[in-house]
């Protein structure tokens, strides 16, 4: 599978452990290129972000709606195998579930779950979407396309960003979003949930106070499943890596990695 990978290498001192960023539903590697990739490279980390199959410039199957979470896990495994050292994994939203499923079979130096799919899946998120936007949800089910759920700039803002995001930035991000696999959605809701007892890699679990996709209490439940204490960033929404205060999140990850000697 030909996968898009965007990389930034440090210009000076380079740390031995790379970081691989895994995006969430509707996104691509571009969401890390905006801020996190260059910032972490400036701090000495070789940084990489892949676009999962069917996303960004990566190859995808003819029947896009049939991609499974297991396929995305295979994509992560493929990119990890091409790196010189096992990376730190950072997974956002659906990418957090992909990272968790990868870690059930493989260990890495450390991993970060950023506003991740909860260990109990996306049922609560789905019910919230049904209540707020029943027609968009109905269209998604009739067409096996998740795009209607984020199919306008206003729906995109509600799902991913703080209310005060500048309109030009909102429109730019909206135009970069794309469809997401319907079967991957079913996996997130029921068929491919994490098994925390199988994971030995140390995790940092982060969430956002104003996240309309995964509420803080869902992030807290995930952290509890791993015997961790979550960290919730105030005044921020789901796309923490694209929010105005993204450096606070990046610096916390860097601080945690430093505490671990990575």
C-alpha positions, -999 to 999 in steps of 0.1 A, spaced: 0 0 0 14 34 -10 9 57 19 16 94 22 41 102 49 50 138 57 83 141 76 103 168 93 139 162 104 157 183 131 181 208 117 205 205 146 206 181 176 185 150 168 170 127 194 172 90 186 135 83 190 112 94 162 75 104 166 48 91 144 15 110 144 -18 92 134 -47 113 124 -84 108 131 -115 104 110 -121 128 81 -85 141 84 -51 134 69 -14 139 76 -20 176 68 -35 182 103 -1 175 119 19 194 92 2 226 103 18 229 137 31 197 154 55 183 128 77 214 125 74 222 162 85 188 174 113 187 149 126 220 163 127 203 197 150 176 182 125 149 173 124 133 139 87 136 131 65 117 107 27 117 100 10 93 77 -23 96 59 -42 64 64 -53 45 33 -79 65 14 -69 97 31 -47 126 19 -25 114 -9 -24 77 2 -38 50 -20 -72 36 -12 -96 9 -22 -123 13 -48 -150 7 -21 -138 33 4 -167 27 29 -155 -9 35 -121 0 51 -118 -14 86 -99 -2 116 -77 -33 112 -67 -19 78 -56 14 94 -37 -6 120 -18 -23 92 -10 11 77 6 22 110 25 -11 112 38 -6 76 51 29 84 66 19 117 85 -9 99 101 17 76 115 38 104 150 33 118 138 30 154 105 22 170 87 56 174 66 73 200 30 70 187 6 100 189 -30 91 179 -58 117 176 -95 107 178 -99 76 156 -62 75 153 -61 70 191 -81 38 186 -58 27 158 -28 33 181 -44 13 209 -51 -16 186 -16 -15 172 -2 -16 208 -21 -47 217 4 -67 196 34 -43 195 52 -22 221 68 12 214 88 35 237 57 55 246 23 66 232 -1 96 235 -38 93 231 -51 128 221 -89 132 224 -90 95 215 -119 72 208 -129 60 243 -123 24 253 -161 19 253 -164 32 218 -183 59 201 -219 50 210 -224 81 232 -209 103 205 -233 88 180 -263 94 202 -253 131 206 -250 135 168 -284 118 164 -300 143 188 -283 174 174 -283 166 136 -308 137 129 -310 145 92 -273 145 87 -270 112 106 -298 97 85 -280 107 52 -248 92 65 -266 59 72 -285 58 39 -254 65 18 -228 47 39 -209 79 39 -199 98 71 -193 130 52 -227 145 59 -219 146 96 -192 173 90 -205 184 56 -207 221 62 -182 246 77 -206 251 106 -208 214 113 -170 212 111 -166 240 136 -191 224 160 -173 190 158 -137 200 159 -130 236 169 -136 264 194 -164 288 186 -140 317 180 -119 301 153 -113 326 126 -135 321 96 -106 319 71 -89 291 91 -122 273 95 -129 273 58 -94 262 50 -96 232 73 -131 224 61 -119 222 25 -92 197 36 -116 173 53 -130 142 34 -152 113 38 -146 85 63 -152 47 61 -187 36 73 -174 2 84 -146 20 104 -174 39 122 -191 6 130 -158 -8 143 -154 23 165 -189 18 179 -189 -19 185 -167 -43 166 -131 -32 172 -128 -17 207 -95 -15 227 -83 -42 251 -63 -22 277 -52 -54 294 -31 -63 263 -12 -30 263 21 -26 281 33 7 265 31 37 288 4 61 278 -2 98 282 -40 105 279 -51 140 269 -85 155 263 -102 189 258 -127 206 280 -149 218 252 -147 187 230 -181 180 215 -169 146 200 -155 129 232 -165 147 264 -140 149 293 -157 122 312 -152 98 284 -115 107 283 -114 101 321 -130 67 316 -103 57 291 -76 69 315 -92 49 343 -91 18 322 -53 22 319 -49 32 356 -38 67 344 -48 102 353 -60 121 323 -51 157 315 -79 179 302 -70 212 285 -93 240 294 -109 262 267 -99 239 239 -119 217 215 -115 183 197 -87 192 172 -61 201 199 -33 201 174 -51 229 153 -65 250 181 -51 284 189 -35 272 221 -19 241 205 16 249 218 4 241 254 -5 206 243 27 201 223 48 213 252 30 189 276 38 160 254 74 171 251 77 175 289 63 140 294 87 125 269 115 143 287 104 128 320 107 94 304 141 101 290 129 101 254 
